[in-house]
């Protein structure tokens, strides 16, 4: 999905001093800064020393959870077929078989509903731009009068 990102993280700088975690010499928290969509951000990730490889390895993933839902009401919703702007392929074309979430890298994504526009509520947009950024997850909801699978 990163291929379809409108913007990606840029100008990454890793801080020179990492902090030990719980006094463990082999576990550190590394702070870094970056730009996303022209805005400065700062975050940190945990790394562990790998004796066999003689290098630090990530303990956490850089990915975030992205959920795309068609929402008819607070209790009636389902994963929604969608496409990412710039990529022709529909992601999960069958709403009944779509996963509940996708893993994405930090970036700005334009999400387009890939179901008939007639099921959208009047005034609801069929395209949304979202920013996936550490440490949060991303939720895209399309307001519909009828679920796409019906």
VENWO-V132606 format. One record per residue. N is the residue number from 1. RES is the residue in three letters. PSI is psi in radians with two decimals (none if undefined). OMEGA is omega in degrees with one decimal (NA if undefined). BURIAL is 1 if it has 16 or more other ideal C-beta (glycine too) atoms within 10 Angstrom, else 0. Layout:
# VENWO-V132606
n->{N	N}
res->{RES	RES}
psi->{PSI	PSI}
omega->{OMEGA	OMEGA}
burial->{BURIAL	BURIAL}
This chain:
# VENWO-V132606
n->{1	2	3	4	5	6	7	8	9	10	11	12	13	14	15	16	17	18	19	20	21	22	23	24	25	26	27	28	29	30	31	32	33	34	35	36	37	38	39	40	41	42	43	44	45	46	47	48	49	50	51	52	53	54	55	56	57	58	59	60	61	62	63	64	65	66	67	68	69	70	71	72	73	74	75	76	77	78	79	80	81	82	83	84	85	86	87	88	89	90	91	92	93	94	95	96	97	98	99	100	101	102	103	104	105	106	107	108	109	110	111	112	113	114	115	116	117	118	119	120	121	122	123	124	125	126	127	128	129	130	131	132	133	134	135	136	137	138	139	140	141	142	143	144	145	146	147	148	149	150}
res->{UNK	UNK	UNK	UNK	UNK	UNK	UNK	UNK	UNK	UNK	UNK	UNK	UNK	UNK	UNK	UNK	UNK	UNK	UNK	UNK	UNK	UNK	UNK	UNK	UNK	UNK	UNK	UNK	UNK	UNK	UNK	UNK	UNK	UNK	UNK	UNK	UNK	UNK	UNK	UNK	UNK	UNK	UNK	UNK	UNK	UNK	UNK	UNK	UNK	UNK	UNK	UNK	UNK	UNK	UNK	UNK	UNK	UNK	UNK	UNK	UNK	UNK	UNK	UNK	UNK	UNK	UNK	UNK	UNK	UNK	UNK	UNK	UNK	UNK	UNK	UNK	UNK	UNK	UNK	UNK	UNK	UNK	UNK	UNK	UNK	UNK	UNK	UNK	UNK	UNK	UNK	UNK	UNK	UNK	UNK	UNK	UNK	UNK	UNK	UNK	UNK	UNK	UNK	UNK	UNK	UNK	UNK	UNK	UNK	UNK	UNK	UNK	UNK	UNK	UNK	UNK	UNK	UNK	UNK	UNK	UNK	UNK	UNK	UNK	UNK	UNK	UNK	UNK	UNK	UNK	UNK	UNK	UNK	UNK	UNK	UNK	UNK	UNK	UNK	UNK	UNK	UNK	UNK	UNK	UNK	UNK	UNK	UNK	UNK	UNK}
psi->{-0.36	-0.51	-0.58	0.04	2.34	-0.62	2.71	2.98	2.58	2.83	0.92	2.33	2.17	2.28	2.45	-0.37	2.16	2.75	2.40	2.58	2.12	0.61	0.13	2.04	-0.42	0.02	2.15	2.71	2.11	2.20	2.48	2.77	2.74	2.99	2.50	2.05	0.56	-0.06	2.40	2.50	2.75	2.48	-3.07	2.72	2.69	2.39	2.68	2.46	2.22	1.86	-0.71	-0.75	-0.19	0.82	2.87	2.41	2.60	2.39	-0.29	2.74	2.64	-0.08	2.75	2.76	2.30	2.12	2.34	2.05	2.55	2.13	2.02	-0.64	-3.11	-0.43	-0.09	1.79	2.88	2.78	2.53	2.43	2.45	2.94	2.70	2.27	2.35	-0.19	2.16	-0.54	2.36	2.31	2.18	1.20	-0.41	1.90	-0.52	-0.30	0.07	2.48	2.80	-0.44	2.82	2.65	2.26	2.73	2.76	2.39	3.08	2.24	2.43	2.05	2.21	2.29	2.39	0.87	2.88	2.31	-0.33	-0.41	-0.19	2.52	2.60	2.28	-0.18	2.48	2.53	0.04	2.36	2.45	2.24	2.69	2.09	2.04	2.53	2.36	0.18	2.94	2.97	2.39	2.21	2.22	2.27	2.12	2.10	2.69	-0.28	2.44	2.49	-0.43	-0.16	none}
omega->{-179.2	177.8	-177.8	-178.3	175.8	174.4	-179.2	177.5	-174.4	175.9	-179.5	175.3	177.4	-179.4	-174.2	-177.4	176.4	-177.4	174.4	177.7	179.0	177.1	-179.2	-179.2	-177.6	-178.2	-176.8	173.4	-178.2	179.1	178.4	177.0	-178.7	173.6	175.7	-177.5	179.0	-178.8	177.9	178.0	175.9	179.5	176.5	177.1	178.9	176.6	178.6	177.9	178.8	-177.5	-178.0	-177.7	-176.3	178.2	176.0	177.5	179.4	174.7	-177.7	177.3	173.6	-176.3	177.7	178.5	176.6	177.3	178.0	-174.3	166.5	-173.7	176.9	175.8	-179.0	-177.4	-179.2	179.0	177.3	174.0	-175.2	170.8	-178.6	170.5	176.1	-178.3	-179.8	178.0	-175.1	-174.0	174.1	177.7	179.6	-177.0	179.3	-176.4	-177.7	-179.8	-177.1	175.9	-179.8	178.5	179.3	176.2	179.9	174.1	178.2	179.4	175.8	-175.1	172.5	-175.7	179.0	175.7	-179.9	175.8	-176.5	-178.1	179.5	-179.6	176.8	175.0	177.2	179.9	179.9	179.6	176.8	178.6	177.7	175.3	-178.3	176.0	174.2	-174.3	177.8	8.9	-171.2	173.9	-173.4	177.8	174.1	179.5	173.5	-179.9	-176.3	175.6	178.9	179.3	-177.9	-176.8	-176.6	NA}
burial->{1	0	0	1	1	0	0	0	1	0	0	0	0	0	0	0	0	1	0	0	0	0	0	0	0	0	1	1	0	1	0	0	0	1	0	1	0	0	0	0	1	0	0	1	1	0	1	0	0	0	0	0	0	0	0	0	0	0	0	0	0	0	1	1	0	1	1	1	1	1	1	1	0	0	0	0	1	1	1	1	1	1	1	1	0	0	0	0	0	0	1	1	0	0	1	0	0	1	0	0	1	1	0	1	1	1	1	0	1	0	1	1	1	1	1	0	0	0	1	1	0	0	0	1	0	0	0	1	0	1	1	1	1	1	0	0	0	1	0	1	0	1	1	1	0	0	1	1	1	0}
